[in-house]
Amino acid sequence: MEVFNIHPDDIKERKRIYNYQYTFLDDIYIDLNMNQYYQLLLSIDTFKLKNLYNFLYLRSLKLSSNFSTKEMEHNKYIQCPIELNRKLLEYIQRDKLYSILIINGIQQYFIPINQ
């Protein structure tokens, strides 16, 4: 069973707007290339990172009420990649389940699919 809405290899690269080395998915999936997700984040203006974080936060609330997963910390002041990376690292804590929730949330934000 595939746990991702879209397989990482099927995500098309986008033009980078800024440079930053995200690490929140590092060392979780050794056999998969997670750079596609980092590339998606690098393709939006940094002032939009708070919108992405808010989207992920609201998804975490919904998932928490339906499946008893933990909620992300509410923070509407994400201003830069460093803050986003830190908050996602704190939420995921090298847990595959939470990394899948974040990966699928990022996919849904950039490539909406009907569910």
Buried (B, 14 or more C-beta within 10 A) or exposed (E): EEEBBBEBEEBEEBEEEEEBEBEBBEEBBEEBEBBBBBBBBBBBEBEBBBBBBBBBBEBBEEBEEEEEBBEBEEEEEBEBBEBBBBBBBEBBEEEEEBBBBBBBBBBBBBEEEEE
